[in-house]
Amino acid sequence: MDRASLPVKPGVCLDTPLGCPSLPANYPRSMFTGIIERTGTVHALAQTSTGSELLIDAGGWGEGFAPGESIAISGCCLTLAPRLGMASGMLRFDVVPETLSKTTLGFIGPGTRVNLERSATAASLLGGHVVQGHVEGLGIVRGVKEVGEWRVTIEVPSELLPCITPKGSVAVEGVSLTIASVDVACSSFDVALIPTTLDLTTLRDLRVGTRVNLETDIIARTVVHFMRHFTDR
């Protein structure tokens, strides 16, 4: 089972309490939930004096968003930059070299599809799990089973494996997923994808050898960190 999307009733904003007025524009946003709101297409990725400029065609999604807001691009938290006269359906981001070297954003180009999620507030529905938008490492798809249950096997960096728990949560390309099984010997885990996830995210595009952004569950990560460094005190 996974939790990549939730039905949205027309006229209901997931960023405000149901029946309550809109929150102020400067309301703090600092996390995501792994529920993808829209897929976009990379329009351009061009080098600048400070890194790169990323332009994403979001098909009109994002109109009204203010510069400075946090948007997760396939699980990587980026800051929305001023549009500078671009079409309203285009999202613009400045990306530093460190981000390009540590995430799948370093492998994208014009035409690449990406998952998009606006950062959450304390009033947002938490349909997935707490996602920070801080990519911890790159996984590699080692298997895709499309017959019957759609199942994907992902190899993870060994340092992330202690935080990968059967039936726990993980963000893959920004999508909140439930871990179906873990193979410690192979440093890998499986996720099962439902049709809704395949339709509303980019995960249908995964092929053997594809690199994916990974973020483990912050609760599991905190427990592992504490056990490693503080249990002998």
Secondary structure as UniProt FT lines:
FT   TURN            10..11
FT   TURN            14..15
FT   TURN            18..19
FT   TURN            25..26
FT   STRAND          31..32
FT   STRAND          38..48
FT   TURN            49..50
FT   STRAND          51..57
FT   TURN            59..64
FT   TURN            67..68
FT   STRAND          70..73
FT   TURN            74..75
FT   STRAND          76..80
FT   TURN            84..85
FT   TURN            88..89
FT   STRAND          90..95
FT   HELIX           97..102
FT   HELIX           104..107
FT   TURN            110..111
FT   STRAND          113..118
FT   TURN            122..123
FT   STRAND          137..145
FT   STRAND          150..155
FT   HELIX           158..163
FT   TURN            166..167
FT   STRAND          169..172
FT   TURN            173..174
FT   STRAND          175..183
FT   TURN            184..187
FT   STRAND          188..193
FT   HELIX           195..200
FT   HELIX           203..205
FT   TURN            208..209
FT   STRAND          211..216
FT   HELIX           218..229
FT   TURN            230..232
//
